[in-house]
């Protein structure tokens, strides 16, 4: 009787361990599957995203830059605060700068804001085929020209020299 009871106890421990291992393995597979699906979705969005900087021109104030960006892909750009605007200067001794997004109001040097979206099927979203107009306030210590790089939240970028309206340099912001 004791040997039967010991054998039964060993079988219960074995099956309990096997059941626990199965459940842990199943949970791990579910989590890995969810992560792979999210990765595939992000890769698809990235493959369908494309932007093109059409123009960059300075206005009355040489530190103000107006930039037009077209969404040439099929994925909409929704969160402008996660976009990157990076300015690198090719002349002068100005330092490269990552511009900060400003919701609205007067811009401080080193900030950018959305001015308008053409077409605007959905307010506040840059859909495919629409053009985004952005106002930039540069922080220049001396006259110079440079390159503007714009990046979307999912990592797609485009680069364009500035100013591109015929002038070769912008004036310092003093």
GUMI-525011 format. One record per atom (N, C-alpha, C, O): y, z, x; residue in three letters; atom name. Coordinates in pm, whole numbers, plus 50000, padded with zeros to 5 digits. Atoms other than C-alpha are relative to their C-alpha. Layout:
<rs>
<r <Y,Z,X>,ALA,CA>
...
</rs>
This chain:
<rs>
<r <49882,50000,50081>,UNK,N>
<r <50000,50000,50000>,UNK,CA>
<r <50127,50000,50087>,UNK,C>
<r <50224,49932,50056>,UNK,O>
<r <49884,49992,49912>,UNK,N>
<r <50238,50085,50283>,UNK,CA>
<r <50025,49866,50067>,UNK,C>
<r <50141,49826,50085>,UNK,O>
<r <49981,50129,49935>,UNK,N>
<r <50176,49753,50453>,UNK,CA>
<r <50054,49896,49900>,UNK,C>
<r <50131,49809,49938>,UNK,O>
<r <49948,50090,50102>,UNK,N>
<r <50241,49569,50124>,UNK,CA>
<r <50148,50025,49977>,UNK,C>
<r <50227,49932,49964>,UNK,O>
<r <49860,49963,50021>,UNK,N>
<r <50565,49757,50075>,UNK,CA>
<r <50086,49956,50119>,UNK,C>
<r <50198,49907,50101>,UNK,O>
<r <49927,50044,49880>,UNK,N>
<r <50672,49686,50435>,UNK,CA>
<r <50015,49849,50000>,UNK,C>
<r <50122,49798,50035>,UNK,O>
<r <49993,50145,50007>,UNK,N>
<r <50591,49316,50391>,UNK,CA>
<r <50100,49953,49896>,UNK,C>
<r <50175,49858,49919>,UNK,O>
<r <49904,50033,50107>,UNK,N>
<r <50789,49305,50064>,UNK,CA>
<r <50142,50025,50047>,UNK,C>
<r <50232,49946,50021>,UNK,O>
<r <49866,49967,49949>,UNK,N>
<r <51085,49475,50231>,UNK,CA>
<r <50046,49897,50103>,UNK,C>
<r <50163,49858,50103>,UNK,O>
<r <49966,50103,49901>,UNK,N>
<r <51076,49225,50519>,UNK,CA>
<r <50037,49870,49931>,UNK,C>
<r <50133,49804,49970>,UNK,O>
<r <49970,50122,50076>,UNK,N>
<r <51067,48935,50270>,UNK,CA>
<r <50136,50008,49931>,UNK,C>
<r <50211,49911,49931>,UNK,O>
<r <49870,49982,50067>,UNK,N>
<r <51367,49077,50077>,UNK,CA>
<r <50113,49986,50101>,UNK,C>
<r <50212,49918,50073>,UNK,O>
<r <49897,50010,49897>,UNK,N>
<r <51570,49115,50396>,UNK,CA>
<r <50014,49854,50047>,UNK,C>
<r <50125,49806,50064>,UNK,O>
<r <49997,50140,49957>,UNK,N>
<r <51475,48760,50506>,UNK,CA>
<r <50070,49913,49898>,UNK,C>
<r <50159,49835,49934>,UNK,O>
<r <49939,50084,50103>,UNK,N>
<r <51570,48599,50173>,UNK,CA>
<r <50147,50035,49977>,UNK,C>
<r <50228,49947,49948>,UNK,O>
<r <49859,49960,50013>,UNK,N>
<r <51893,48802,50149>,UNK,CA>
<r <50082,49938,50114>,UNK,C>
<r <50192,49887,50091>,UNK,O>
<r <49930,50061,49886>,UNK,N>
<r <51993,48685,50497>,UNK,CA>
<r <50014,49850,49985>,UNK,C>
<r <50119,49794,50013>,UNK,O>
<r <49994,50145,50021>,UNK,N>
<r <51903,48324,50414>,UNK,CA>
<r <50102,49965,49893>,UNK,C>
<r <50175,49867,49908>,UNK,O>
<r <49904,50025,50107>,UNK,N>
<r <52108,48343,50093>,UNK,CA>
<r <50144,50016,50050>,UNK,C>
<r <50231,49936,50017>,UNK,O>
<r <49865,49976,49946>,UNK,N>
<r <52411,48486,50275>,UNK,CA>
<r <50038,49885,50095>,UNK,C>
<r <50151,49837,50090>,UNK,O>
<r <49971,50111,49908>,UNK,N>
<r <52387,48218,50547>,UNK,CA>
<r <50030,49871,49922>,UNK,C>
<r <50119,49795,49960>,UNK,O>
<r <49976,50119,50082>,UNK,N>
<r <52366,47946,50280>,UNK,CA>
<r <50139,50003,49939>,UNK,C>
<r <50210,49902,49941>,UNK,O>
<r <49869,49988,50064>,UNK,N>
<r <52677,48076,50101>,UNK,CA>
<r <50113,49983,50101>,UNK,C>
<r <50213,49918,50072>,UNK,O>
<r <49898,50014,49896>,UNK,N>
<r <52877,48101,50424>,UNK,CA>
<r <50010,49855,50044>,UNK,C>
<r <50120,49802,50062>,UNK,O>
<r <50003,50141,49962>,UNK,N>
<r <52771,47750,50523>,UNK,CA>
<r <50065,49913,49892>,UNK,C>
<r <50140,49821,49923>,UNK,O>
<r <49942,50075,50111>,UNK,N>
<r <52866,47616,50178>,UNK,CA>
<r <50152,50018,49996>,UNK,C>
<r <50224,49920,49978>,UNK,O>
<r <49856,49974,49999>,UNK,N>
<r <53210,47782,50191>,UNK,CA>
<r <50067,49925,50116>,UNK,C>
<r <50173,49866,50098>,UNK,O>
<r <49945,50072,49886>,UNK,N>
<r <53271,47638,50540>,UNK,CA>
<r <50009,49851,49975>,UNK,C>
<r <50108,49787,50010>,UNK,O>
<r <49999,50143,50031>,UNK,N>
<r <53176,47290,50422>,UNK,CA>
<r <50108,49964,49899>,UNK,C>
<r <50172,49860,49911>,UNK,O>
<r <49895,50024,50099>,UNK,N>
<r <53411,47316,50123>,UNK,CA>
<r <50138,50002,50068>,UNK,C>
<r <50222,49916,50039>,UNK,O>
<r <49871,49991,49930>,UNK,N>
<r <53702,47423,50349>,UNK,CA>
<r <50021,49880,50092>,UNK,C>
<r <50132,49826,50098>,UNK,O>
<r <49987,50117,49912>,UNK,N>
<r <53635,47145,50600>,UNK,CA>
<r <50025,49874,49919>,UNK,C>
<r <50105,49790,49959>,UNK,O>
<r <49980,50115,50087>,UNK,N>
<r <53613,46890,50319>,UNK,CA>
<r <50144,49994,49949>,UNK,C>
<r <50204,49887,49946>,UNK,O>
<r <49861,49995,50049>,UNK,N>
<r <53951,47003,50179>,UNK,CA>
<r <50097,49963,50112>,UNK,C>
<r <50194,49890,50088>,UNK,O>
<r <49912,50032,49887>,UNK,N>
<r <54112,46983,50525>,UNK,CA>
<r <49992,49851,50035>,UNK,C>
<r <50095,49790,50066>,UNK,O>
<r <50014,50142,49970>,UNK,N>
<r <53972,46634,50585>,UNK,CA>
<r <50071,49916,49894>,UNK,C>
<r <50133,49815,49928>,UNK,O>
<r <49932,50074,50107>,UNK,N>
<r <54101,46514,50245>,UNK,CA>
<r <50151,50006,50020>,UNK,C>
<r <50219,49904,50004>,UNK,O>
<r <49856,49986,49976>,UNK,N>
<r <54449,46650,50322>,UNK,CA>
<r <50043,49915,50120>,UNK,C>
<r <50149,49852,50116>,UNK,O>
<r <49969,50081,49881>,UNK,N>
<r <54442,46482,50665>,UNK,CA>
<r <50001,49851,49965>,UNK,C>
<r <50088,49778,50012>,UNK,O>
<r <50006,50141,50040>,UNK,N>
<r <54343,46147,50510>,UNK,CA>
<r <50122,49965,49915>,UNK,C>
<r <50181,49858,49932>,UNK,O>
<r <49881,50025,50083>,UNK,N>
<r <54623,46177,50250>,UNK,CA>
<r <50125,49989,50087>,UNK,C>
<r <50208,49901,50065>,UNK,O>
<r <49883,50004,49912>,UNK,N>
<r <54879,46252,50523>,UNK,CA>
<r <50002,49874,50085>,UNK,C>
<r <50107,49814,50105>,UNK,O>
<r <50008,50123,49921>,UNK,N>
<r <54757,45961,50736>,UNK,CA>
<r <50036,49879,49916>,UNK,C>
<r <50103,49787,49964>,UNK,O>
<r <49967,50110,50090>,UNK,N>
<r <54782,45729,50436>,UNK,CA>
<r <50149,49993,49972>,UNK,C>
<r <50208,49885,49973>,UNK,O>
<r <49855,49997,50023>,UNK,N>
<r <55138,45842,50360>,UNK,CA>
<r <50074,49950,50124>,UNK,C>
<r <50170,49874,50113>,UNK,O>
<r <49936,50042,49876>,UNK,N>
<r <55231,45791,50724>,UNK,CA>
<r <49987,49849,50020>,UNK,C>
<r <50082,49783,50064>,UNK,O>
<r <50021,50145,49984>,UNK,N>
<r <55080,45440,50728>,UNK,CA>
<r <50084,49919,49903>,UNK,C>
<r <50118,49804,49931>,UNK,O>
<r <49923,50073,50101>,UNK,N>
<r <55275,45344,50415>,UNK,CA>
<r <50151,50026,50010>,UNK,C>
<r <50228,49974,49930>,UNK,O>
<r <49858,49968,49983>,UNK,N>
<r <55610,45481,50541>,UNK,CA>
<r <50062,49910,50106>,UNK,C>
<r <50004,49889,50212>,UNK,O>
<r <49924,50078,49902>,UNK,N>
<r <55866,45260,50715>,UNK,CA>
<r <50148,50009,49964>,UNK,C>
<r <50185,50000,49847>,UNK,O>
<r <49855,49999,50020>,UNK,N>
<r <56242,45287,50760>,UNK,CA>
<r <50063,49904,50100>,UNK,C>
<r <50004,49871,50202>,UNK,O>
<r <49926,50087,49909>,UNK,N>
<r <56501,45061,50918>,UNK,CA>
<r <50148,50037,49991>,UNK,C>
<r <50206,50039,49882>,UNK,O>
<r <49857,49971,49996>,UNK,N>
<r <56852,45156,51027>,UNK,CA>
<r <50071,49866,49998>,UNK,C>
<r <50064,49790,50094>,UNK,O>
<r <49931,50129,50013>,UNK,N>
<r <57062,44865,50902>,UNK,CA>
<r <50128,49996,50079>,UNK,C>
<r <50155,49898,50148>,UNK,O>
<r <49873,50002,49929>,UNK,N>
<r <57398,44965,51044>,UNK,CA>
<r <50046,50141,50028>,UNK,C>
<r <50004,50238,49965>,UNK,O>
<r <49931,49875,49970>,UNK,N>
<r <57602,45241,51199>,UNK,CA>
<r <50142,49962,50041>,UNK,C>
<r <50162,49884,50133>,UNK,O>
<r <49861,50035,49972>,UNK,N>
<r <57979,45224,51198>,UNK,CA>
<r <50085,50125,49996>,UNK,C>
<r <50060,50217,49919>,UNK,O>
<r <49908,49887,50000>,UNK,N>
<r <58259,45464,51280>,UNK,CA>
<r <50117,49970,49908>,UNK,C>
<r <50162,49856,49898>,UNK,O>
<r <49890,50014,50096>,UNK,N>
<r <58534,45523,51027>,UNK,CA>
<r <50134,50024,50066>,UNK,C>
<r <50153,49995,50185>,UNK,O>
<r <49867,49972,49948>,UNK,N>
<r <58897,45629,51067>,UNK,CA>
<r <49995,50104,50111>,UNK,C>
<r <50063,50090,50213>,UNK,O>
<r <50018,49899,49898>,UNK,N>
<r <58794,45938,51260>,UNK,CA>
<r <49889,49952,50093>,UNK,C>
<r <49778,49926,50047>,UNK,O>
<r <50102,50054,49909>,UNK,N>
<r <58608,45824,51574>,UNK,CA>
<r <49873,50085,50008>,UNK,C>
<r <49770,50038,50054>,UNK,O>
<r <50118,49913,49997>,UNK,N>
<r <58370,46120,51540>,UNK,CA>
<r <49914,49985,49875>,UNK,C>
<r <49802,50035,49870>,UNK,O>
<r <50075,50023,50123>,UNK,N>
<r <58261,46013,51191>,UNK,CA>
<r <49921,49871,50013>,UNK,C>
<r <49974,49769,50056>,UNK,O>
<r <50089,50115,49992>,UNK,N>
<r <57967,45774,51174>,UNK,CA>
<r <49935,49984,49864>,UNK,C>
<r <49884,50080,49806>,UNK,O>
<r <50068,50031,50125>,UNK,N>
<r <57836,45604,50860>,UNK,CA>
<r <49877,49919,50035>,UNK,C>
<r <49885,49816,50102>,UNK,O>
<r <50128,50063,49967>,UNK,N>
<r <57469,45507,50882>,UNK,CA>
<r <49931,49960,49871>,UNK,C>
<r <49923,50039,49777>,UNK,O>
<r <50079,50044,50115>,UNK,N>
<r <57270,45298,50632>,UNK,CA>
<r <49856,49980,50045>,UNK,C>
<r <49828,49915,50145>,UNK,O>
<r <50143,50001,49969>,UNK,N>
<r <56893,45337,50631>,UNK,CA>
<r <49925,49945,49880>,UNK,C>
<r <49942,49994,49769>,UNK,O>
<r <50079,50060,50108>,UNK,N>
<r <56657,45121,50426>,UNK,CA>
<r <49857,50052,50006>,UNK,C>
<r <49798,50065,50113>,UNK,O>
<r <50141,49963,50009>,UNK,N>
<r <56317,45239,50305>,UNK,CA>
<r <49922,49870,49981>,UNK,C>
<r <49915,49817,49871>,UNK,O>
<r <50073,50126,50005>,UNK,N>
<r <56107,44933,50389>,UNK,CA>
<r <49850,50021,49978>,UNK,C>
<r <49774,49925,49973>,UNK,O>
<r <50140,49969,50026>,UNK,N>
<r <55775,45109,50327>,UNK,CA>
<r <49976,50016,49850>,UNK,C>
<r <50060,49979,49769>,UNK,O>
<r <50034,49978,50141>,UNK,N>
<r <55602,45203,50002>,UNK,CA>
<r <49997,50147,49962>,UNK,C>
<r <49978,50181,49845>,UNK,O>
<r <49999,49857,50027>,UNK,N>
<r <55618,45583,50035>,UNK,CA>
<r <50144,50048,49987>,UNK,C>
<r <50229,50013,50069>,UNK,O>
<r <49866,49947,50022>,UNK,N>
<r <55924,45763,49898>,UNK,CA>
<r <50028,50114,50098>,UNK,C>
<r <49939,50190,50134>,UNK,O>
<r <49955,49889,49916>,UNK,N>
<r <56123,45998,50123>,UNK,CA>
<r <50070,50098,49908>,UNK,C>
<r <50170,50064,49844>,UNK,O>
<r <49950,49906,50100>,UNK,N>
<r <56191,46313,49925>,UNK,CA>
<r <50078,50117,50059>,UNK,C>
<r <50174,50162,49996>,UNK,O>
<r <49938,49879,49947>,UNK,N>
<r <56295,46600,50151>,UNK,CA>
<r <50090,49963,50118>,UNK,C>
<r <50045,49958,50233>,UNK,O>
<r <49907,50043,49895>,UNK,N>
<r <56605,46494,50345>,UNK,CA>
<r <50024,50109,50103>,UNK,C>
<r <50055,50078,50219>,UNK,O>
<r <49977,49891,49905>,UNK,N>
<r <56640,46839,50506>,UNK,CA>
<r <49896,50000,50111>,UNK,C>
<r <49919,50061,50215>,UNK,O>
<r <50105,50007,49898>,UNK,N>
<r <56318,46767,50700>,UNK,CA>
<r <50010,49873,50085>,UNK,C>
<r <49928,49852,50174>,UNK,O>
<r <49977,50119,49919>,UNK,N>
<r <56451,46437,50839>,UNK,CA>
<r <50069,50041,50130>,UNK,C>
<r <50144,50139,50134>,UNK,O>
<r <49937,49973,49870>,UNK,N>
<r <56557,46427,51205>,UNK,CA>
<r <50099,49890,50034>,UNK,C>
<r <50069,49771,50020>,UNK,O>
<r <49898,50090,49947>,UNK,N>
<r <56875,46267,51336>,UNK,CA>
<r <50028,50046,50143>,UNK,C>
<r <50079,50156,50165>,UNK,O>
<r <49982,49964,49859>,UNK,N>
<r <56887,46264,51716>,UNK,CA>
<r <50093,49898,50064>,UNK,C>
<r <50073,49778,50053>,UNK,O>
<r <49900,50084,49934>,UNK,N>
<r <57182,46128,51914>,UNK,CA>
<r <49983,50016,50150>,UNK,C>
<r <49986,50127,50203>,UNK,O>
<r <50007,50002,49855>,UNK,N>
<r <57140,46030,52279>,UNK,CA>
<r <50109,49906,50049>,UNK,C>
<r <50126,49796,49996>,UNK,O>
<r <49887,50077,49953>,UNK,N>
<r <57435,45901,52475>,UNK,CA>
<r <49963,49919,50124>,UNK,C>
<r <49899,49969,50216>,UNK,O>
<r <50030,50089,49888>,UNK,N>
<r <57411,45604,52710>,UNK,CA>
<r <50117,49992,50097>,UNK,C>
<r <50100,49951,50212>,UNK,O>
<r <49883,49996,49911>,UNK,N>
<r <57764,45639,52851>,UNK,CA>
<r <50067,50134,49984>,UNK,C>
<r <50050,50202,49882>,UNK,O>
<r <49930,49873,50006>,UNK,N>
<r <57978,45940,52928>,UNK,CA>
<r <49907,50115,50036>,UNK,C>
<r <49790,50094,50071>,UNK,O>
<r <50079,49883,49961>,UNK,N>
<r <57858,46293,52995>,UNK,CA>
<r <49965,50087,49879>,UNK,C>
<r <49940,50207,49894>,UNK,O>
<r <50038,49924,50120>,UNK,N>
<r <57784,46397,52634>,UNK,CA>
<r <49851,50032,50005>,UNK,C>
<r <49771,49953,50055>,UNK,O>
<r <50141,49958,49998>,UNK,N>
<r <57458,46587,52590>,UNK,CA>
<r <49930,49951,49874>,UNK,C>
<r <49993,49940,49769>,UNK,O>
<r <50075,50039,50121>,UNK,N>
<r <57183,46470,52351>,UNK,CA>
<r <50007,50111,49897>,UNK,C>
<r <50020,50229,49931>,UNK,O>
<r <49982,49902,50107>,UNK,N>
<r <57200,46641,52014>,UNK,CA>
<r <49909,49968,49882>,UNK,C>
<r <49899,49853,49840>,UNK,O>
<r <50073,50014,50125>,UNK,N>
<r <56969,46697,51718>,UNK,CA>
<r <50094,50049,49891>,UNK,C>
<r <50130,50167,49887>,UNK,O>
<r <49903,49967,50103>,UNK,N>
<r <57199,46687,51418>,UNK,CA>
<r <49936,50084,49889>,UNK,C>
<r <49817,50071,49861>,UNK,O>
<r <50046,49909,50104>,UNK,N>
<r <57169,46948,51142>,UNK,CA>
<r <50035,49944,49863>,UNK,C>
<r <50144,49890,49844>,UNK,O>
<r <49976,50048,50137>,UNK,N>
<r <57137,46856,50773>,UNK,CA>
<r <50092,50098,49928>,UNK,C>
<r <50074,50220,49935>,UNK,O>
<r <49909,49920,50082>,UNK,N>
<r <57420,46979,50549>,UNK,CA>
<r <49988,49951,49856>,UNK,C>
<r <49997,49831,49830>,UNK,O>
<r <50018,50037,50141>,UNK,N>
<r <57370,46983,50171>,UNK,CA>
<r <50121,49924,49945>,UNK,C>
<r <50105,49817,49887>,UNK,O>
<r <49879,50064,50051>,UNK,N>
<r <57731,46898,50084>,UNK,CA>
<r <50121,50068,50064>,UNK,C>
<r <50108,50161,50142>,UNK,O>
<r <49876,49942,49949>,UNK,N>
<r <58093,46974,50162>,UNK,CA>
<r <50046,49933,50128>,UNK,C>
<r <49989,49832,50171>,UNK,O>
<r <49945,50055,49876>,UNK,N>
<r <58298,46909,50475>,UNK,CA>
<r <49900,50021,50113>,UNK,C>
<r <49840,50128,50127>,UNK,O>
<r <50095,49993,49890>,UNK,N>
<r <58087,46833,50779>,UNK,CA>
<r <50064,50063,50123>,UNK,C>
<r <50180,50037,50155>,UNK,O>
<r <49961,49946,49870>,UNK,N>
<r <58113,47032,51100>,UNK,CA>
<r <49941,49908,50106>,UNK,C>
<r <49846,49835,50078>,UNK,O>
<r <50058,50083,49895>,UNK,N>
<r <58050,46858,51433>,UNK,CA>
<r <49851,50032,50019>,UNK,C>
<r <49811,50148,50021>,UNK,O>
<r <50144,49983,49982>,UNK,N>
<r <57677,46801,51483>,UNK,CA>
<r <49923,50007,49870>,UNK,C>
<r <49807,50048,49870>,UNK,O>
<r <50067,49996,50131>,UNK,N>
<r <57595,46774,51109>,UNK,CA>
<r <49996,49862,49936>,UNK,C>
<r <50072,49773,49974>,UNK,O>
<r <50008,50123,50078>,UNK,N>
<r <57492,46497,50870>,UNK,CA>
<r <49970,50036,49856>,UNK,C>
<r <49915,50142,49827>,UNK,O>
<r <50026,49978,50141>,UNK,N>
<r <57474,46465,50494>,UNK,CA>
<r <49974,49866,49931>,UNK,C>
<r <50015,49760,49980>,UNK,O>
<r <50026,50120,50079>,UNK,N>
<r <57354,46217,50233>,UNK,CA>
<r <50125,49965,49922>,UNK,C>
<r <50179,50049,49850>,UNK,O>
<r <49882,50047,50073>,UNK,N>
<r <57644,46012,50097>,UNK,CA>
<r <49959,49935,49868>,UNK,C>
<r <50015,49967,49763>,UNK,O>
<r <50045,50067,50122>,UNK,N>
<r <57460,45789,49848>,UNK,CA>
<r <49864,49935,50023>,UNK,C>
<r <49820,49916,50136>,UNK,O>
<r <50127,50074,49998>,UNK,N>
<r <57133,45617,49761>,UNK,CA>
<r <50017,49883,49904>,UNK,C>
<r <50049,49902,49787>,UNK,O>
<r <49986,50117,50088>,UNK,N>
<r <57141,45260,49628>,UNK,CA>
<r <49877,49989,49910>,UNK,C>
<r <49767,50026,49949>,UNK,O>
<r <50111,50019,50093>,UNK,N>
<r <56928,45178,49325>,UNK,CA>
<r <49964,50126,49926>,UNK,C>
<r <49961,50126,49803>,UNK,O>
<r <50032,49867,50048>,UNK,N>
<r <56833,45541,49271>,UNK,CA>
<r <49920,50003,49870>,UNK,C>
<r <49970,50045,49765>,UNK,O>
<r <50091,49986,50114>,UNK,N>
<r <56536,45513,49035>,UNK,CA>
<r <49981,50147,49966>,UNK,C>
<r <49977,50185,49849>,UNK,O>
<r <50015,49856,50016>,UNK,N>
<r <56491,45886,49089>,UNK,CA>
<r <50109,50067,50082>,UNK,C>
<r <50118,50044,50203>,UNK,O>
<r <49891,49935,49926>,UNK,N>
<r <56793,46101,49184>,UNK,CA>
<r <49947,50087,50115>,UNK,C>
<r <49853,50164,50098>,UNK,O>
<r <50035,49918,49885>,UNK,N>
<r <56768,46255,49530>,UNK,CA>
<r <49875,49957,50074>,UNK,C>
<r <49829,50028,50163>,UNK,O>
<r <50120,50050,49935>,UNK,N>
<r <56467,46046,49634>,UNK,CA>
<r <50026,49858,50049>,UNK,C>
<r <50076,49774,49974>,UNK,O>
<r <49985,50134,49943>,UNK,N>
<r <56473,45742,49865>,UNK,CA>
<r <49869,49925,49977>,UNK,C>
<r <49774,49938,50055>,UNK,O>
<r <50120,50077,50035>,UNK,N>
<r <56219,45511,49700>,UNK,CA>
<r <49994,49871,50081>,UNK,C>
<r <50090,49834,50149>,UNK,O>
<r <50018,50128,49930>,UNK,N>
<r <56082,45187,49842>,UNK,CA>
<r <50105,49900,49954>,UNK,C>
<r <50132,49889,49834>,UNK,O>
<r <49899,50101,50031>,UNK,N>
<r <56348,44915,49860>,UNK,CA>
<r <50141,50054,49984>,UNK,C>
<r <50235,49976,49972>,UNK,O>
<r <49866,49942,50015>,UNK,N>
<r <56640,45157,49830>,UNK,CA>
<r <50062,50023,50138>,UNK,C>
<r <49993,50027,50240>,UNK,O>
<r <49926,49979,49877>,UNK,N>
<r <56910,45217,50092>,UNK,CA>
<r <50072,50134,49993>,UNK,C>
<r <50138,50165,49894>,UNK,O>
<r <49937,49869,49988>,UNK,N>
<r <57032,45559,50202>,UNK,CA>
<r <50124,49987,50087>,UNK,C>
<r <50117,49932,50197>,UNK,O>
<r <49878,49998,49920>,UNK,N>
<r <57392,45598,50322>,UNK,CA>
<r <50025,50144,50041>,UNK,C>
<r <50027,50235,49958>,UNK,O>
<r <49987,49866,49942>,UNK,N>
<r <57448,45895,50551>,UNK,CA>
<r <50132,50010,50075>,UNK,C>
<r <50173,49916,50143>,UNK,O>
<r <49878,49972,49924>,UNK,N>
<r <57768,46046,50689>,UNK,CA>
<r <49964,50097,50111>,UNK,C>
<r <49899,50199,50088>,UNK,O>
<r <50031,49920,49882>,UNK,N>
<r <57744,46191,51041>,UNK,CA>
<r <50130,50042,50066>,UNK,C>
<r <50224,49963,50076>,UNK,O>
<r <49885,49950,49924>,UNK,N>
<r <57996,46407,51226>,UNK,CA>
<r <49950,50030,50141>,UNK,C>
<r <49877,50126,50164>,UNK,O>
<r <50044,49985,49862>,UNK,N>
<r <57944,46365,51601>,UNK,CA>
<r <50079,50109,50071>,UNK,C>
<r <50191,50141,50032>,UNK,O>
<r <49935,49899,49917>,UNK,N>
<r <58028,46633,51857>,UNK,CA>
<r <50013,49942,50140>,UNK,C>
<r <49926,49962,50224>,UNK,O>
<r <49981,50071,49873>,UNK,N>
<r <58170,46430,52148>,UNK,CA>
<r <50102,50072,50087>,UNK,C>
<r <50213,50103,50043>,UNK,O>
<r <49906,49941,49905>,UNK,N>
<r <58329,46585,52454>,UNK,CA>
<r <50087,49893,50063>,UNK,C>
<r <50200,49920,50104>,UNK,O>
<r <49924,50111,49944>,UNK,N>
<r <58438,46243,52582>,UNK,CA>
<r <49953,49871,49935>,UNK,C>
<r <49850,49867,49869>,UNK,O>
<r <50035,50129,50059>,UNK,N>
<r <58434,45879,52478>,UNK,CA>
<r <49865,49954,50049>,UNK,C>
<r <49828,49978,50165>,UNK,O>
<r <50132,50048,49959>,UNK,N>
<r <58092,45720,52481>,UNK,CA>
<r <49932,49924,49888>,UNK,C>
<r <49977,49924,49773>,UNK,O>
<r <50083,50065,50100>,UNK,N>
<r <57831,45516,52304>,UNK,CA>
<r <49858,50050,50022>,UNK,C>
<r <49829,50113,50124>,UNK,O>
<r <50134,49945,49986>,UNK,N>
<r <57468,45594,52245>,UNK,CA>
<r <49899,49936,49907>,UNK,C>
<r <49918,49825,49857>,UNK,O>
<r <50111,50046,50082>,UNK,N>
<r <57148,45557,52050>,UNK,CA>
<r <49971,50108,49896>,UNK,C>
<r <49961,50227,49929>,UNK,O>
<r <50033,49909,50109>,UNK,N>
<r <57073,45713,51712>,UNK,CA>
<r <49855,49978,49961>,UNK,C>
<r <49814,49865,49935>,UNK,O>
<r <50138,50005,50043>,UNK,N>
<r <56711,45792,51625>,UNK,CA>
<r <49987,50080,49871>,UNK,C>
<r <50028,50196,49864>,UNK,O>
<r <50021,49934,50129>,UNK,N>
<r <56620,45875,51265>,UNK,CA>
<r <49850,50011,49976>,UNK,C>
<r <49776,49914,49993>,UNK,O>
<r <50141,49977,50026>,UNK,N>
<r <56284,46028,51176>,UNK,CA>
<r <49978,50054,49860>,UNK,C>
<r <50055,50137,49812>,UNK,O>
<r <50036,49951,50134>,UNK,N>
<r <56121,46084,50837>,UNK,CA>
<r <49918,50128,50011>,UNK,C>
<r <49872,50162,50121>,UNK,O>
<r <50079,49877,49993>,UNK,N>
<r <55941,46408,50746>,UNK,CA>
<r <49856,49979,50048>,UNK,C>
<r <49797,50073,50102>,UNK,O>
<r <50137,50020,49954>,UNK,N>
<r <55604,46248,50823>,UNK,CA>
<r <49992,49928,50134>,UNK,C>
<r <49886,49878,50172>,UNK,O>
<r <50004,50043,49861>,UNK,N>
<r <55706,46126,51169>,UNK,CA>
<r <50030,49855,50030>,UNK,C>
<r <50017,49813,50145>,UNK,O>
<r <49965,50140,49975>,UNK,N>
<r <55810,45761,51127>,UNK,CA>
<r <50146,49994,50045>,UNK,C>
<r <50232,50057,49983>,UNK,O>
<r <49865,50004,49946>,UNK,N>
<r <56120,45676,51334>,UNK,CA>
<r <50052,49858,50013>,UNK,C>
<r <49975,49761,50015>,UNK,O>
<r <49933,50125,49965>,UNK,N>
<r <56372,45399,51391>,UNK,CA>
<r <50119,50037,50086>,UNK,C>
<r <50176,50145,50072>,UNK,O>
<r <49893,49975,49905>,UNK,N>
<r <56635,45370,51662>,UNK,CA>
<r <50099,49886,49997>,UNK,C>
<r <50061,49770,49982>,UNK,O>
<r <49895,50102,49999>,UNK,N>
<r <56969,45188,51673>,UNK,CA>
<r <50117,50049,50087>,UNK,C>
<r <50153,50166,50083>,UNK,O>
<r <49881,49962,49923>,UNK,N>
<r <57263,45182,51916>,UNK,CA>
<r <50118,50027,49907>,UNK,C>
<r <50126,49970,49798>,UNK,O>
<r <49879,49977,50077>,UNK,N>
<r <57592,45316,51788>,UNK,CA>
<r <50118,50005,50095>,UNK,C>
<r <50097,50031,50213>,UNK,O>
<r <49970,50063,50130>,UNK,N>
<r <57861,45233,51710>,UNK,CA>
<r <49960,49853,50006>,UNK,C>
<r <49961,49792,50113>,UNK,O>
<r <50044,50139,50002>,UNK,N>
<r <57742,44890,51599>,UNK,CA>
<r <50096,49912,49920>,UNK,C>
<r <50057,49806,49870>,UNK,O>
<r <49904,50077,50080>,UNK,N>
<r <58056,44769,51427>,UNK,CA>
<r <50094,49918,50087>,UNK,C>
<r <50204,49884,50043>,UNK,O>
<r <49916,50082,49913>,UNK,N>
<r <58193,44573,51723>,UNK,CA>
<r <50062,50079,50112>,UNK,C>
<r <50088,50022,50218>,UNK,O>
<r <49943,49920,49892>,UNK,N>
<r <58338,44861,51925>,UNK,CA>
<r <49888,50044,50092>,UNK,C>
<r <49772,50049,50051>,UNK,O>
<r <50103,49962,49904>,UNK,N>
<r <58157,44975,52235>,UNK,CA>
<r <49995,50149,50024>,UNK,C>
<r <49894,50199,50075>,UNK,O>
<r <50002,49856,49980>,UNK,N>
<r <58253,45341,52245>,UNK,CA>
<r <50065,50071,49882>,UNK,C>
<r <50143,50013,49807>,UNK,O>
<r <49930,49914,50095>,UNK,N>
<r <58354,45625,52019>,UNK,CA>
<r <50088,50092,50082>,UNK,C>
<r <50062,50114,50200>,UNK,O>
<r <49905,49915,49928>,UNK,N>
<r <58640,45854,52112>,UNK,CA>
<r <49954,50146,49994>,UNK,C>
<r <49874,50183,49908>,UNK,O>
<r <50038,49860,50003>,UNK,N>
<r <58606,46222,52197>,UNK,CA>
<r <50055,50070,49873>,UNK,C>
<r <50156,50028,49818>,UNK,O>
<r <49959,49924,50119>,UNK,N>
<r <58635,46470,51908>,UNK,CA>
<r <50079,50122,50040>,UNK,C>
<r <50023,50231,50054>,UNK,O>
<r <49914,49887,49964>,UNK,N>
<r <58928,46689,52003>,UNK,CA>
<r <50109,50018,49900>,UNK,C>
<r <50191,50108,49914>,UNK,O>
</rs>
